[in-house]
Amino acid sequence: MTDVIIEKKGHTALMTLNRPSSLNALCEEFMSSVSGALDEVLNDSDIYTLIITGSGKAFISGADIKEMYGKNSREIFDWSSLGSGLNMKIETMEIPVIAAINGYAFGGGLELAMACDIRIASENAVMGLPETGLGVICGAGGTQRLPRLIGESAARELIFTASSIDAGRALSLGLVSHVVPGERLLEKAFSIAGEIEKNGQLAVRAAKKAVNAARNTKIEDGCLLERRLFSALFDTEDQKTGMGAFIAGKKNVVFKNR
Ligand code: DAK
């Protein structure tokens, strides 16, 4: 059985994590498969948006506790580079990535979802960072990304209490941007992907780069980067197409992404 399934629909790639026996827990072998699948997507210039979801009742139940259990600090440090590398790869991918959280997203699973650009959830999704309850802390960016996404107070509470939240609470905290019935989750994800894909892809990618920079740049530097990216787009055909269509009163712009 393939543990990561990639399907292409138009310009969208759907990546389904498929290790149901452990609810998609991230073991070393599985992380390598996910990383390889991400490379496959990265190397396909025809893909404009990636959706990541899980099969069965979990998005990802977390890092594989059984695999981590016996390791010492040196071994886990080596092991962990794969997990953190995975999230950095997702976060820095040129194209937008949508996490369609279909069920449990705990620990490393929520950390992976937080590395995505957009998160949507099914009504039955449950999320949390249970690590302190396991005697450890997040190891793949959870303590860094959660406060940035939902603010320090709520993030500290979730991390220190190791408590789980349902999809409605995640929505109210701004951790996910939509909650839909399970059977409509992928439809919603594809609909968001479609909205993104009708725009100029050079602009979308520049926008992702600029928004990413906002996380760790001084406002002056971020605004300078934004201005540089904005200016560079004026040397593209897309800018003439998009603005030209507005001036001519045309709707349904078709960008050539060049
Ligand atoms: N690891 C290993 N196996 C897991 C697992 C996990 N995280 N989650 C579930 N499983 C396995 C179960 O052991 C069970 O296996 P069998 O007994 O059938 O062999 C099977 O999946 C089905 O699970 P359950 O029988 O427990 O299913 P339930 O529906 O009853 O419960 C559950 C679902 C998700 C509520 C429960 O399985 C659960 O609480 N799972 C653990 C959730 C958790 O604590 N996750 C956080 C793990 S710590 C790092 C990267 C990341 C991390 C750390 C470092 N580096 C890059 C540095 C992150 C740490 C974590 O994620």
Residues whose N, C-alpha, C, O or C-beta is under 5 A from the ligand:
A	BS01	DAK	S21 S22 L23 A25 S61 G62 A63 D64 I65 K66 S80 S81 G83 S84 Y104 F106 G107 G108 P130 I137 C138 G139 A140
